C-alpha cells in the first residue's frame, strides 16, 4: 500500500510526542535543561554529519545564500511561526508563553523531520515500489527523537506529524515523476544543505545563535539544481 510508510512515520511522531509529554511532568527543571543541552548537541552532530556529505562546499554556500534571499523575501519563518502560534493558541487557550513554546517545537521538529535523504528516498520507494523499509526506519528514529524533544519542549513536537505527512505524502504521490531526477549527487547536496540547517536548530536550542532557519529552506532547491551542473 503506497503511503503506508508515511502514515507509520507520522504515527511514530505522535506516539513518541505523547509519551514525551507524559514523562515531562515528572522531570525536575534542572534535568530538563541538561537534557535539552544534550539533545541540542546531538542535533548539531547530526547536522554536521549530513553537511559533510557534500562533494562541493561551494554548492552548499551558494544554495544557502540563494535560499536566504528567497526565504527572507517570502518570510517563511514568520508564516510558520504564525501557523505554530495559531495551533498553540488553540491548544494553550490564550496562554501566550505556552503558545510560543508550542510554535517553537512545531517549527523545529518540522524542519528536523523533513530535512534529509531518508525522507526523499523513502517516500519515492514508498510510492513506486510500495517498499516501506526506509520510512519505517526513519519513523523509528523520528519517534525516539519526538519522545526526547517533547519531554523538553512540549506538545508542539506532535504537530510536526502534519508537516511530515504533507511533505512525504506529496513526494510519494509524485514519485514516478521525481524518481528519475533524484541522483546520488543531487541527494548529497540537498542533504548537505539540510544538514547546515539542522546544525542551526541545535545552536539555536543552545542559545548560541538566533538563526531564522525556515528562511533558509528554499536553499535545498538550488542545491539540487547546482548539483547537476557541478
Residue frames as a rotation matrix with the C-alpha (Angstrom) as fourth column:
UNK 1
0.576 0.817 0.000 0.00
0.817 -0.576 0.000 0.00
0.000 0.000 -1.000 0.00
UNK 2
-0.339 -0.704 0.624 1.73
0.656 -0.653 -0.379 3.23
0.675 0.281 0.683 -1.14
UNK 3
0.011 0.294 0.956 1.77
-0.363 -0.889 0.278 5.84
0.932 -0.350 0.097 1.59
UNK 4
0.801 0.320 -0.506 1.84
0.280 0.547 0.789 3.36
0.529 -0.773 0.349 4.47
UNK 5
-0.102 -0.937 -0.335 5.43
0.896 0.060 -0.440 4.34
0.432 -0.345 0.833 5.30
UNK 6
-0.663 -0.101 0.742 4.48
-0.020 -0.988 -0.152 7.99
0.748 -0.116 0.653 5.78
UNK 7
0.422 0.887 0.187 1.41
-0.338 -0.038 0.940 7.05
0.841 -0.460 0.284 7.83
UNK 8
0.653 -0.243 -0.717 3.56
0.651 0.664 0.368 4.94
0.387 -0.707 0.592 10.16
UNK 9
-0.466 -0.864 0.191 6.18
0.689 -0.490 -0.534 7.71
0.555 -0.117 0.823 10.32
UNK 10
-0.338 0.441 0.832 3.54
-0.366 -0.876 0.315 10.24
0.867 -0.198 0.457 11.40
UNK 11
0.718 0.647 -0.256 2.07
-0.071 0.434 0.898 7.80
0.692 -0.627 0.358 13.91
UNK 12
0.199 -0.743 -0.639 5.51
0.879 0.423 -0.218 7.26
0.432 -0.518 0.738 15.46
UNK 13
-0.699 -0.429 0.572 5.94
0.222 -0.891 -0.397 11.03
0.679 -0.151 0.718 15.89
UNK 14
0.108 0.841 0.530 2.52
-0.517 -0.407 0.753 11.35
0.849 -0.355 0.391 17.55
UNK 15
0.792 0.198 -0.578 3.07
0.279 0.725 0.629 8.40
0.544 -0.659 0.519 19.91
UNK 16
-0.138 -0.944 -0.301 6.63
0.865 0.034 -0.501 9.48
0.483 -0.329 0.811 20.77
UNK 17
-0.587 -0.041 0.808 5.48
-0.082 -0.991 -0.110 13.05
0.805 -0.131 0.579 21.45
UNK 18
0.468 0.851 0.238 2.61
-0.409 -0.030 0.912 11.93
0.784 -0.524 0.334 23.71
UNK 19
0.615 -0.332 -0.715 4.93
0.677 0.687 0.264 9.70
0.403 -0.647 0.647 25.73
UNK 20
-0.461 -0.867 0.190 7.43
0.675 -0.482 -0.558 12.56
0.576 -0.129 0.808 25.98
UNK 21
-0.230 0.466 0.855 4.76
-0.371 -0.854 0.366 14.98
0.900 -0.233 0.369 27.25
UNK 22
0.812 0.534 -0.235 3.73
-0.040 0.452 0.891 12.48
0.582 -0.714 0.388 29.95
UNK 23
0.297 -0.793 -0.532 7.36
0.894 0.426 -0.137 11.96
0.335 -0.435 0.836 31.00
UNK 24
-0.342 -0.448 0.826 7.96
0.274 -0.888 -0.368 15.73
0.899 0.101 0.427 31.07
UNK 25
0.497 0.671 0.550 5.60
-0.322 -0.446 0.835 16.14
0.806 -0.592 -0.006 34.03
UNK 26
0.968 -0.091 -0.233 7.81
0.246 0.520 0.818 14.00
0.047 -0.849 0.526 36.24
UNK 27
0.165 -0.977 0.136 11.16
0.885 0.086 -0.458 15.59
0.436 0.196 0.879 35.36
UNK 28
0.336 -0.146 -0.930 12.75
0.619 -0.710 0.335 18.31
-0.709 -0.689 -0.149 37.52
UNK 29
0.967 0.095 -0.236 13.51
-0.081 -0.765 -0.639 21.56
-0.241 0.637 -0.732 35.67
UNK 30
0.182 -0.979 -0.097 17.28
-0.761 -0.202 0.617 21.08
-0.623 -0.038 -0.781 36.03
UNK 31
-0.269 -0.226 0.936 17.03
0.239 0.926 0.292 17.68
-0.933 0.302 -0.195 34.40
UNK 32
0.661 0.612 0.434 15.02
0.588 -0.064 -0.806 19.12
-0.466 0.788 -0.402 31.52
UNK 33
0.818 -0.388 -0.425 17.57
-0.480 -0.868 -0.130 21.88
-0.318 0.310 -0.896 30.96
UNK 34
-0.181 -0.950 0.253 20.53
-0.619 0.310 0.721 19.48
-0.764 -0.026 -0.645 30.94
UNK 35
-0.080 0.245 0.966 18.71
0.516 0.840 -0.170 17.01
-0.853 0.485 -0.194 28.71
UNK 36
0.889 0.457 -0.035 17.85
0.237 -0.523 -0.819 19.81
-0.393 0.719 -0.573 26.31
UNK 37
0.405 -0.826 -0.392 21.50
-0.794 -0.530 0.297 20.81
-0.453 0.191 -0.871 26.07
UNK 38
-0.424 -0.559 0.713 22.47
-0.187 0.824 0.535 17.20
-0.886 0.094 -0.454 25.36
UNK 39
0.323 0.638 0.699 19.78
0.644 0.393 -0.657 16.88
-0.694 0.661 -0.284 22.68
UNK 40
0.900 0.016 -0.435 20.88
-0.224 -0.839 -0.495 20.15
-0.373 0.543 -0.752 21.08
UNK 41
-0.051 -0.996 -0.077 24.49
-0.759 -0.011 0.651 18.95
-0.649 0.092 -0.755 20.89
UNK 42
-0.368 -0.012 0.930 23.35
0.305 0.943 0.133 15.69
-0.878 0.333 -0.343 19.27
UNK 43
0.707 0.677 0.203 21.31
0.457 -0.218 -0.862 17.65
-0.540 0.703 -0.464 16.72
UNK 44
0.558 -0.612 -0.560 24.42
-0.697 -0.712 0.085 19.70
-0.451 0.342 -0.824 15.87
UNK 45
-0.462 -0.766 0.448 26.35
-0.416 0.633 0.653 16.44
-0.784 0.116 -0.610 15.32
UNK 46
0.063 0.581 0.812 23.55
0.604 0.625 -0.494 15.00
-0.795 0.521 -0.311 13.13
UNK 47
0.910 0.302 -0.285 23.56
0.017 -0.712 -0.702 18.19
-0.414 0.634 -0.653 11.06
UNK 48
0.171 -0.941 -0.293 27.35
-0.801 -0.306 0.515 18.13
-0.574 0.146 -0.806 10.76
UNK 49
-0.445 -0.301 0.843 27.31
0.093 0.921 0.377 14.53
-0.891 0.246 -0.382 9.52
UNK 50
0.478 0.702 0.528 24.73
0.666 0.103 -0.739 15.47
-0.573 0.705 -0.418 6.90
UNK 51
0.839 -0.170 -0.517 26.63
-0.338 -0.908 -0.249 18.63
-0.427 0.384 -0.819 5.88
UNK 52
-0.132 -0.985 0.107 29.81
-0.568 0.164 0.806 16.60
-0.812 0.046 -0.582 5.34
UNK 53
0.129 0.244 0.961 28.11
0.499 0.821 -0.275 14.63
-0.857 0.516 -0.016 2.55
UNK 54
0.836 0.203 -0.509 28.65
-0.253 -0.681 -0.687 17.50
-0.486 0.704 -0.518 0.12
UNK 55
0.408 -0.712 0.571 31.04
0.865 0.502 0.008 16.94
-0.293 0.490 0.821 -2.76
UNK 56
-0.407 -0.487 0.773 31.47
0.675 -0.730 -0.104 20.67
0.615 0.479 0.626 -3.31
UNK 57
-0.328 0.258 -0.909 31.10
0.854 -0.330 -0.402 23.11
-0.404 -0.908 -0.112 -0.41
UNK 58
-0.976 -0.025 -0.218 30.65
-0.068 -0.909 0.412 25.97
-0.208 0.416 0.885 -2.89
UNK 59
-0.540 0.838 -0.082 27.29
0.197 0.221 0.955 24.45
0.818 0.499 -0.285 -3.86
UNK 60
-0.044 0.507 -0.861 26.20
0.976 0.204 0.070 24.50
0.212 -0.837 -0.504 -0.23
UNK 61
-0.622 -0.271 -0.735 27.30
0.509 -0.853 -0.117 28.11
-0.595 -0.447 0.668 0.23
UNK 62
-0.963 0.264 -0.054 25.60
-0.208 -0.600 0.773 29.38
0.172 0.755 0.632 -2.95
UNK 63
-0.396 0.861 -0.320 22.46
0.464 0.489 0.739 27.38
0.792 0.144 -0.593 -2.18
UNK 64
-0.111 0.329 -0.938 22.11
0.986 -0.079 -0.144 28.81
-0.122 -0.941 -0.316 1.31
UNK 65
-0.832 -0.209 -0.514 22.71
0.173 -0.978 0.119 32.36
-0.528 0.010 0.849 0.06
UNK 66
-0.809 0.586 -0.053 20.03
-0.197 -0.186 0.963 31.99
0.554 0.789 0.266 -2.62
UNK 67
-0.238 0.732 -0.639 17.77
0.718 0.576 0.392 30.25
0.655 -0.365 -0.662 -0.13
UNK 68
-0.449 0.000 -0.893 18.19
0.780 -0.488 -0.392 33.04
-0.436 -0.873 0.219 2.39
UNK 69
-0.967 0.079 -0.242 17.32
-0.179 -0.887 0.426 35.69
-0.181 0.456 0.872 -0.22
UNK 70
-0.535 0.811 -0.237 14.17
-0.078 0.231 0.970 33.85
0.841 0.537 -0.060 -1.28
UNK 71
-0.204 0.443 -0.873 13.22
0.846 0.529 0.070 32.82
0.493 -0.724 -0.482 2.25
UNK 72
-0.666 -0.075 -0.742 13.61
0.544 -0.729 -0.415 36.31
-0.510 -0.680 0.526 3.67
UNK 73
-0.933 0.346 -0.094 11.67
-0.313 -0.659 0.684 37.75
0.175 0.668 0.723 0.74
UNK 74
-0.202 0.887 -0.414 8.77
0.030 0.428 0.903 35.38
0.979 0.171 -0.113 1.40
UNK 75
-0.477 -0.124 0.870 9.45
-0.827 -0.272 -0.493 35.35
0.298 -0.954 0.027 5.17
UNK 76
-0.029 0.405 -0.914 8.74
-0.124 0.906 0.405 31.64
0.992 0.125 0.023 5.58
UNK 77
-0.792 -0.350 -0.500 9.81
0.424 0.275 -0.863 31.74
0.440 -0.895 -0.070 9.24
UNK 78
-0.861 0.493 0.129 7.15
-0.483 -0.709 -0.515 34.30
-0.162 -0.505 0.848 10.09
UNK 79
-0.070 0.872 -0.484 4.46
-0.851 0.201 0.485 32.32
0.520 0.446 0.728 8.30
UNK 80
-0.170 -0.051 -0.984 5.45
0.203 0.975 -0.086 29.08
0.964 -0.215 -0.156 10.04
UNK 81
-0.957 -0.196 -0.213 5.54
0.250 -0.187 -0.950 30.87
0.146 -0.963 0.228 13.38
UNK 82
-0.569 0.818 0.085 2.07
-0.821 -0.571 -0.004 32.29
0.045 -0.073 0.996 12.74
UNK 83
0.123 0.583 -0.803 0.81
-0.454 0.753 0.476 28.80
0.882 0.306 0.358 11.98
UNK 84
-0.466 -0.392 -0.793 2.53
0.482 0.639 -0.599 27.50
0.742 -0.662 -0.109 15.10
UNK 85
-0.984 0.124 0.129 1.12
-0.179 -0.649 -0.740 30.35
-0.008 -0.751 0.661 17.15
UNK 86
-0.215 0.964 -0.159 -2.37
-0.881 -0.121 0.458 29.62
0.422 0.238 0.875 15.81
UNK 87
0.130 0.185 -0.974 -2.06
0.056 0.979 0.194 25.95
0.990 -0.079 0.117 16.73
UNK 88
-0.741 -0.509 -0.439 -0.52
0.467 0.079 -0.881 26.91
0.483 -0.857 0.180 20.06
UNK 89
-0.797 0.493 0.350 -3.32
-0.584 -0.777 -0.236 29.36
0.155 -0.392 0.907 20.75
UNK 90
0.163 0.888 -0.431 -5.90
-0.645 0.426 0.634 26.65
0.746 0.174 0.642 20.20
UNK 91
0.105 -0.201 -0.974 -4.09
0.420 0.897 -0.139 24.19
0.901 -0.395 0.179 22.44
UNK 92
-0.740 -0.545 -0.395 -2.91
0.585 -0.230 -0.778 26.65
0.333 -0.806 0.489 25.11
UNK 93
0.247 0.965 -0.089 -6.25
0.918 -0.204 0.341 28.53
0.310 -0.166 -0.936 25.19
UNK 94
0.824 0.173 0.540 -4.77
0.175 -0.983 0.048 32.02
0.540 0.055 -0.840 25.11
UNK 95
0.748 -0.640 -0.179 -1.62
0.167 -0.080 0.983 31.44
-0.643 -0.765 0.047 27.20
UNK 96
0.872 -0.353 -0.341 0.95
-0.483 -0.499 -0.719 33.34
0.083 0.791 -0.606 25.09
UNK 97
-0.034 -0.963 0.266 4.08
-0.963 0.103 0.250 31.78
-0.268 -0.248 -0.931 26.64
UNK 98
-0.105 0.075 0.992 2.78
-0.073 0.994 -0.083 28.24
-0.992 -0.082 -0.099 26.19
UNK 99
0.869 0.480 0.121 1.65
0.115 0.042 -0.992 29.04
-0.482 0.876 -0.018 22.64
UNK 100
0.567 -0.737 -0.367 5.14
-0.822 -0.483 -0.301 30.33
0.045 0.473 -0.880 21.79
UNK 101
-0.325 -0.682 0.655 6.71
-0.701 0.638 0.318 27.12
-0.635 -0.356 -0.686 23.13
UNK 102
0.292 0.528 0.797 4.31
0.213 0.777 -0.592 25.02
-0.932 0.343 0.114 21.06
UNK 103
0.957 0.045 -0.288 5.17
-0.245 -0.407 -0.880 27.08
-0.157 0.912 -0.379 17.96
UNK 104
0.122 -0.991 -0.051 8.90
-0.979 -0.129 0.156 26.58
-0.161 0.031 -0.986 18.60
UNK 105
-0.319 -0.210 0.924 8.50
-0.300 0.947 0.112 22.82
-0.899 -0.242 -0.365 18.97
UNK 106
0.632 0.660 0.406 6.36
0.226 0.344 -0.911 22.61
-0.741 0.668 0.069 15.84
UNK 107
0.852 -0.317 -0.416 8.74
-0.523 -0.537 -0.662 24.63
-0.014 0.781 -0.624 13.63
UNK 108
-0.096 -0.982 0.163 11.97
-0.965 0.132 0.225 22.99
-0.242 -0.136 -0.961 14.81
UNK 109
-0.239 0.052 0.970 10.61
-0.138 0.987 -0.087 19.45
-0.961 -0.154 -0.228 14.68
UNK 110
0.811 0.580 0.079 9.07
0.028 0.096 -0.995 20.02
-0.585 0.809 0.062 11.23
UNK 111
0.579 -0.676 -0.455 12.42
-0.803 -0.377 -0.462 21.12
0.141 0.633 -0.761 9.80
UNK 112
-0.306 -0.755 0.579 14.29
-0.838 0.502 0.213 18.34
-0.452 -0.421 -0.787 11.59
UNK 113
-0.113 0.339 0.934 12.00
0.003 0.940 -0.341 15.55
-0.994 -0.036 -0.107 10.38
UNK 114
0.845 0.526 0.096 11.50
0.117 -0.007 -0.993 16.81
-0.522 0.850 -0.067 6.81
UNK 115
0.572 -0.713 -0.406 15.14
-0.820 -0.492 -0.291 17.55
0.007 0.500 -0.866 6.02
UNK 116
-0.242 -0.761 0.602 17.35
-0.636 0.593 0.494 14.73
-0.733 -0.264 -0.627 4.82
UNK 117
-0.680 -0.162 -0.715 17.78
-0.709 0.391 0.586 11.97
0.185 0.906 -0.381 2.26
UNK 118
-0.944 0.306 0.126 15.71
0.244 0.901 -0.359 9.35
-0.223 -0.308 -0.925 4.10
UNK 119
-0.181 0.928 -0.325 12.53
-0.036 -0.337 -0.941 11.42
-0.983 -0.159 0.095 3.73
UNK 120
0.031 0.149 -0.988 13.05
-0.920 -0.381 -0.086 11.81
-0.390 0.912 0.125 -0.03
UNK 121
-0.722 -0.398 -0.566 14.36
-0.614 0.746 0.258 8.33
0.320 0.534 -0.783 -0.91
UNK 122
-0.901 0.391 0.188 11.96
0.169 0.717 -0.676 6.57
-0.399 -0.578 -0.712 1.45
UNK 123
-0.068 0.930 -0.362 8.95
-0.303 -0.365 -0.880 8.43
-0.951 0.050 0.307 0.04
UNK 124
-0.108 -0.042 -0.993 9.95
-0.994 -0.017 0.109 7.57
-0.022 0.999 -0.040 -3.54
UNK 125
-0.935 -0.253 -0.247 10.39
-0.253 0.967 -0.032 3.89
0.247 0.033 -0.968 -2.63
UNK 126
-0.653 0.750 0.107 7.04
0.096 0.222 -0.970 4.02
-0.751 -0.624 -0.217 -0.89
UNK 127
0.085 0.740 -0.667 5.31
-0.615 -0.487 -0.620 5.46
-0.784 0.463 0.414 -3.95
UNK 128
-0.037 -0.172 -0.984 6.90
-0.982 0.188 0.004 3.39
0.184 0.967 -0.176 -6.71
UNK 129
-0.574 -0.354 -0.739 7.66
-0.320 0.927 -0.195 0.03
0.754 0.125 -0.645 -5.08
UNK 130
0.622 0.756 0.204 5.36
-0.415 0.098 0.904 0.15
0.663 -0.648 0.375 -2.02
UNK 131
0.060 -0.712 -0.699 8.61
0.659 0.555 -0.508 -0.53
0.750 -0.430 0.502 -0.12
UNK 132
0.796 0.408 0.448 8.22
-0.040 -0.702 0.711 0.98
0.605 -0.584 -0.542 3.35
UNK 133
0.454 -0.637 -0.623 11.55
0.833 0.552 0.042 -0.16
0.317 -0.538 0.781 4.81
UNK 134
-0.548 -0.753 0.365 13.33
0.592 -0.657 -0.467 3.21
0.591 -0.039 0.805 4.73
UNK 135
-0.214 0.538 0.815 10.37
-0.411 -0.807 0.424 5.17
0.886 -0.244 0.394 6.11
UNK 136
0.790 0.422 -0.444 9.80
0.181 0.532 0.827 2.56
0.585 -0.734 0.344 8.83
UNK 137
0.017 -0.879 -0.477 13.43
0.960 0.148 -0.239 3.05
0.280 -0.454 0.846 9.89
UNK 138
-0.686 -0.212 0.696 13.04
0.169 -0.977 -0.131 6.85
0.708 0.028 0.706 9.71
UNK 139
0.295 0.903 0.313 9.79
-0.262 -0.238 0.935 6.61
0.919 -0.358 0.166 11.67
UNK 140
0.592 -0.160 -0.790 11.55
0.703 0.582 0.409 4.71
0.395 -0.797 0.457 14.44
UNK 141
-0.513 -0.854 -0.081 14.25
0.819 -0.460 -0.343 7.38
0.256 -0.242 0.936 14.68
UNK 142
-0.531 0.382 0.756 11.70
-0.112 -0.917 0.384 10.21
0.840 0.119 0.530 14.50
UNK 143
0.548 0.795 -0.261 9.62
0.115 0.237 0.965 8.57
0.828 -0.559 0.038 17.21
UNK 144
0.234 -0.565 -0.791 12.58
0.959 0.266 0.094 8.37
0.157 -0.781 0.605 19.57
UNK 145
-0.790 -0.542 0.287 13.62
0.522 -0.840 -0.148 11.96
0.322 0.033 0.946 18.84
UNK 146
-0.139 0.837 0.530 10.00
-0.101 -0.544 0.833 13.10
0.985 0.062 0.160 19.27
UNK 147
0.602 0.341 -0.722 9.85
0.594 0.414 0.690 11.49
0.534 -0.844 0.046 22.69
UNK 148
-0.185 -0.791 -0.583 13.02
0.980 -0.194 -0.047 13.22
-0.076 -0.580 0.811 23.84
UNK 149
-0.817 -0.111 0.566 12.13
0.284 -0.932 0.226 16.59
0.502 0.345 0.793 22.29
UNK 150
0.095 0.961 0.260 8.56
0.004 -0.262 0.965 16.58
0.995 -0.091 -0.028 23.60
UNK 151
0.431 -0.003 -0.902 9.83
0.845 0.352 0.403 15.72
0.316 -0.936 0.155 27.08
UNK 152
-0.482 -0.713 -0.508 11.70
0.818 -0.574 0.029 19.02
-0.312 -0.402 0.861 26.96
UNK 153
-0.997 0.054 -0.062 9.80
-0.073 -0.927 0.369 21.45
-0.038 0.372 0.928 24.72
UNK 154
-0.475 0.874 0.106 6.29
-0.331 -0.066 -0.941 20.01
-0.815 -0.482 0.321 24.99
UNK 155
0.098 0.731 0.676 3.36
0.347 0.611 -0.711 19.09
-0.933 0.304 -0.193 22.79
UNK 156
0.428 0.064 -0.901 4.35
-0.636 -0.688 -0.351 21.31
-0.642 0.723 -0.253 19.83
UNK 157
-0.663 -0.748 -0.036 6.54
-0.588 0.490 0.644 18.48
-0.464 0.448 -0.764 18.51
UNK 158
-0.357 0.601 0.715 3.44
0.342 0.796 -0.498 16.35
-0.869 0.067 -0.490 17.92
UNK 159
0.595 0.721 -0.355 2.06
-0.017 -0.430 -0.903 18.75
-0.803 0.543 -0.244 15.30
UNK 160
-0.252 -0.750 -0.611 5.14
-0.796 -0.198 0.571 18.28
-0.550 0.631 -0.548 13.13
UNK 161
-0.527 0.146 0.837 3.50
0.295 0.955 0.020 14.99
-0.797 0.257 -0.547 12.11
UNK 162
0.622 0.781 -0.054 1.22
0.281 -0.288 -0.916 17.11
-0.731 0.554 -0.398 9.88
UNK 163
0.406 -0.567 -0.716 4.24
-0.787 -0.615 0.041 18.67
-0.464 0.547 -0.697 8.13
UNK 164
-0.646 -0.673 0.360 5.81
-0.449 0.717 0.533 15.24
-0.617 0.183 -0.765 7.65
UNK 165
-0.115 0.705 0.700 2.56
0.459 0.662 -0.592 13.85
-0.881 0.253 -0.399 6.28
UNK 166
0.811 0.432 -0.395 2.17
-0.079 -0.588 -0.805 16.64
-0.580 0.684 -0.443 3.72
UNK 167
0.177 -0.853 -0.491 5.85
-0.896 -0.346 0.278 16.68
-0.407 0.391 -0.825 2.69
UNK 168
-0.746 -0.524 0.411 6.46
-0.368 0.839 0.402 12.94
-0.555 0.149 -0.818 2.39
UNK 169
0.017 0.845 0.534 2.95
0.375 0.489 -0.787 12.26
-0.927 0.214 -0.309 1.12
UNK 170
0.699 0.204 -0.685 3.48
-0.442 -0.629 -0.639 14.72
-0.561 0.750 -0.349 -1.74
UNK 171
-0.299 -0.885 -0.357 6.77
-0.912 0.154 0.380 13.08
-0.282 0.439 -0.853 -2.73
UNK 172
-0.641 0.126 0.757 5.12
0.045 0.991 -0.127 9.64
-0.766 -0.047 -0.641 -2.60
UNK 173
0.427 0.901 0.076 2.25
0.212 -0.018 -0.977 10.83
-0.879 0.434 -0.199 -4.80
UNK 174
0.813 -0.174 -0.556 4.70
-0.553 -0.532 -0.642 12.33
-0.184 0.829 -0.528 -7.33
UNK 175
0.264 -0.793 0.550 7.27
-0.232 0.501 0.834 9.53
-0.936 -0.347 -0.052 -7.00
UNK 176
0.406 -0.066 0.911 7.03
0.746 0.600 -0.289 8.44
-0.527 0.798 0.293 -10.63
UNK 177
0.901 -0.045 0.431 7.79
0.246 -0.765 -0.595 11.99
0.356 0.642 -0.679 -11.81
UNK 178
0.762 -0.577 0.293 10.53
-0.644 -0.624 0.443 12.76
-0.073 -0.526 -0.847 -9.27
UNK 179
0.743 -0.432 0.511 12.45
0.054 0.800 0.598 9.46
-0.668 -0.416 0.617 -9.20
UNK 180
0.664 -0.530 0.527 14.42
0.729 0.300 -0.616 9.81
0.169 0.793 0.585 -12.49
UNK 181
0.502 -0.425 0.753 15.89
-0.027 -0.878 -0.477 13.13
0.865 0.219 -0.452 -11.33
UNK 182
0.814 -0.175 0.555 16.97
-0.579 -0.158 0.800 12.07
-0.052 -0.972 -0.230 -7.84
UNK 183
0.488 -0.748 -0.449 20.59
0.047 0.536 -0.843 11.07
0.871 0.390 0.297 -8.42
UNK 184
0.428 -0.408 -0.807 23.12
0.893 0.329 0.308 10.32
0.140 -0.852 0.505 -5.66
UNK 185
-0.645 -0.716 0.268 24.85
0.687 -0.696 -0.208 13.64
0.336 0.050 0.941 -6.45
UNK 186
-0.238 0.651 0.720 21.63
-0.164 -0.758 0.631 15.63
0.957 0.032 0.287 -6.02
UNK 187
0.709 0.524 -0.471 20.75
0.313 0.365 0.877 13.78
0.632 -0.769 0.095 -2.82
UNK 188
-0.021 -0.822 -0.569 24.20
0.983 0.087 -0.162 14.50
0.183 -0.562 0.806 -1.40
UNK 189
-0.810 -0.344 0.476 23.95
0.332 -0.937 -0.112 18.25
0.484 0.067 0.872 -1.99
UNK 190
0.096 0.917 0.387 20.34
-0.231 -0.358 0.905 18.53
0.968 -0.176 0.178 -0.80
UNK 191
0.641 0.086 -0.763 21.27
0.608 0.550 0.573 16.56
0.468 -0.831 0.300 2.32
UNK 192
-0.392 -0.889 -0.236 24.30
0.887 -0.296 -0.355 18.78
0.246 -0.348 0.905 2.94
UNK 193
-0.625 0.235 0.744 22.26
-0.094 -0.969 0.227 21.98
0.775 0.072 0.628 2.71
UNK 194
0.506 0.861 -0.048 19.65
-0.139 0.136 0.981 20.49
0.851 -0.490 0.189 5.02
UNK 195
0.293 -0.483 -0.825 22.41
0.846 0.533 -0.012 19.43
0.446 -0.694 0.565 7.40
UNK 196
-0.769 -0.559 0.312 23.58
0.392 -0.796 -0.461 23.01
0.506 -0.233 0.831 7.85
UNK 197
-0.175 0.802 0.572 20.01
-0.486 -0.575 0.658 23.98
0.857 -0.163 0.490 8.75
UNK 198
0.673 0.394 -0.626 19.78
0.260 0.666 0.699 21.15
0.692 -0.634 0.346 11.27
UNK 199
-0.325 -0.847 -0.422 23.05
0.846 -0.060 -0.530 22.33
0.424 -0.529 0.735 12.84
UNK 200
-0.720 0.091 0.688 21.39
-0.139 -0.990 -0.015 25.74
0.680 -0.106 0.726 13.18
UNK 201
0.450 0.890 -0.072 18.48
-0.174 0.166 0.971 24.16
0.876 -0.424 0.229 15.07
UNK 202
0.402 -0.373 -0.836 20.98
0.808 0.574 0.132 22.80
0.431 -0.729 0.532 17.59
UNK 203
-0.688 -0.725 0.029 22.82
0.638 -0.623 -0.452 26.08
0.346 -0.292 0.892 18.03
UNK 204
-0.325 0.673 0.665 19.52
-0.352 -0.738 0.576 27.93
0.878 -0.047 0.476 18.42
UNK 205
0.643 0.590 -0.489 18.45
0.166 0.515 0.841 25.46
0.748 -0.622 0.233 21.10
UNK 206
0.065 -0.728 -0.682 21.74
0.978 0.182 -0.102 26.13
0.198 -0.661 0.724 22.90
UNK 207
0.865 0.359 -0.351 21.01
0.415 -0.905 0.097 29.89
-0.283 -0.230 -0.931 22.67
UNK 208
-0.208 -0.976 -0.057 24.26
0.610 -0.175 0.772 30.37
-0.764 0.126 0.633 20.79
UNK 209
-0.988 -0.059 0.145 22.52
0.155 -0.524 0.838 31.74
0.027 0.850 0.526 17.69
UNK 210
-0.173 0.971 -0.165 19.12
0.033 -0.161 -0.986 33.12
-0.984 -0.176 -0.005 16.69
UNK 211
-0.948 -0.260 -0.185 19.02
-0.189 -0.009 0.982 31.98
-0.257 0.966 -0.040 13.07
UNK 212
0.068 0.984 -0.168 15.74
-0.760 -0.058 -0.648 32.14
-0.647 0.171 0.743 11.14
UNK 213
-0.642 -0.501 0.581 16.13
-0.150 0.825 0.546 28.58
-0.752 0.263 -0.604 9.91
UNK 214
0.166 0.800 0.576 12.87
0.552 0.408 -0.727 28.31
-0.817 0.439 -0.374 7.98
UNK 215
0.774 0.109 -0.624 14.03
-0.327 -0.776 -0.540 31.19
-0.543 0.622 -0.564 5.77
UNK 216
-0.335 -0.921 -0.199 16.93
-0.775 0.149 0.614 29.00
-0.536 0.360 -0.763 4.61
UNK 217
0.005 0.396 0.918 14.67
0.022 0.918 -0.396 26.15
-1.000 0.022 -0.004 3.45
UNK 218
0.900 0.353 -0.257 14.43
-0.237 -0.099 -0.966 27.33
-0.366 0.930 -0.005 -0.20
UNK 219
0.107 -0.962 -0.251 18.19
-0.950 -0.174 0.260 26.69
-0.294 0.210 -0.932 -0.40
UNK 220
-0.198 -0.154 0.968 17.53
-0.106 0.985 0.135 22.97
-0.975 -0.076 -0.211 -0.88
UNK 221
0.785 0.554 0.277 16.13
0.232 0.151 -0.961 23.66
-0.575 0.818 -0.010 -4.37
UNK 222
0.728 -0.578 -0.368 19.19
-0.669 -0.484 -0.564 25.45
0.148 0.657 -0.739 -5.83
UNK 223
-0.130 -0.777 0.616 21.35
-0.752 0.483 0.450 22.76
-0.647 -0.405 -0.646 -4.18
UNK 224
0.238 0.306 0.922 19.60
0.273 0.890 -0.366 20.16
-0.932 0.339 0.129 -6.35
UNK 225
0.983 0.183 0.025 19.90
0.084 -0.321 -0.943 22.31
-0.165 0.929 -0.331 -9.49
UNK 226
0.488 -0.865 -0.115 23.56
-0.872 -0.489 -0.020 23.21
-0.039 0.110 -0.993 -8.95
UNK 227
0.019 -0.476 0.879 24.45
-0.390 0.806 0.445 19.55
-0.921 -0.351 -0.170 -8.32
UNK 228
0.752 0.319 0.577 23.50
0.371 0.518 -0.771 18.82
-0.545 0.794 0.271 -11.94
UNK 229
0.935 -0.319 0.154 25.99
-0.042 -0.532 -0.846 21.34
0.352 0.784 -0.511 -13.35
UNK 230
0.253 -0.893 0.373 28.92
-0.966 -0.254 0.048 20.90
0.051 -0.372 -0.927 -10.95
